[in-house]
Each structure stands twice: as structure tokens, then as C-alpha cells.
Amino acid sequence: MKTQKIETWLPLFPGYYCTFLEPDESMEIDSWSNEHNKDYNYDDFEFNYDDYYENVNENSCYFIEAKLQELNFIKKITYQGMR
């Protein structure tokens, strides 16, 4: 069987805004506050959203690649980056 290369967007990606993938800063702030026994607030942190989105995107591709390989649908997925 001939191998085909297809470039596509990740199907069914819901986006980040108002989904389970949206960053939850309050959870991080609460976690740090509890861990260090101090009352932190949003201004005490600098959140790097680009790194978060990139990490989620890459790991989503790895997960989907593994599942599709188990089903023998694909050989490989190459993550090209956020656009």
C-alpha cells in the first residue's frame, strides 16, 4: 500500500477559550498558596500562556498519534506548531 502524506488541522480541537483546555490560573495560585502557606494573588505571578498552549498542542499530537497508530490508521504525526 502506498503511503500518503496529508497536512491537516487537528480534527475536533475545541480551542482553549471556555473549554477544559483553558488555563486555570486560580488553581495554580491556590496550589502555591497552600504549598507555601502564604496568600498569593494573580499579581504575584507571570503566566506564560504561549508555553502552556505549545505544551498542550504537542502533547495532544503525541496522544492522538499513539491512539491512531494502535488502530493502524497512521504511521506518524508531525506537529508543525501553533498558527
Secondary structure as GFF3:
##gff-version 3
##sequence-region A 1 83
A	DSSP	alpha_helix	25	36	.	.	.	ID=ss1
A	DSSP	three_ten_helix	42	44	.	.	.	ID=ss2
A	DSSP	alpha_helix	49	70	.	.	.	ID=ss3
###
